[in-house]
């Protein structure tokens, strides 16, 4: 079942609490629900929380540079592979989050609590937000600060955040060591092992297993390409 069917189930009153649950409650009366989709809707609770959390944080971030552009809206649709029939429902969540008087902190902290033992999934959330932020071909300082604060709420250090950010800067400005999250002094054998580990961690099957909806894994393709490019640059430099 698609994440959109699970989202419908959650909006119908399944167990999703906190600000994410409140946001779903705000759209429940308007959600077009297929009861066949809802019958096992409590499965995939992480996917529902992940999806709504990114929608909410994406809405908050879209205001960080003072304007919501069509590029950002289209990037959101691209990230989630939103079918046309679901855009109205997704837009309701997005707009409610924009209007919500509570800050992004409530959503970030709920996700951090829910995924406490799943740091890679929290990293996936940040990657998705970066993808939306850079849709207009620039990362606004307000957006970068927003992302840094979300990462901090998720428990990432400044250094860890800098490594995540390195994957999303303009290709010509990327430091390949930062992209891989290693120091230049790393040995060749350790570098190869680390690279293989990164590729394995970001395989689409691994993302789905840790709670990323199938509709979101296109982000993995871009991430793996960036990792490969960084490793190849270092390998060429070292003659590997």
Protein Blocks (a to p, Z undefined) as FASTA:
>chain_A
ZZklmmmmmmnopacehjklmmmmmmmmmpccdfklmmmmmgoklmmmmmmmmmmmmmmm
mmmnopacfklmmmmmmmnopafklmmmmmmmmmmmmmpmbdfklmmmmmmmmmmmmmkl
mmmmmmmmmmmmmmnopacfklmmmmmmmmmmnopafklmmmmmmmmmcfklpcfklmno
pafklcfklmmmmmmmmmmmmgfklmmmnopafklmmmmmmmmmmmmmmmmmmmmmnoZZ
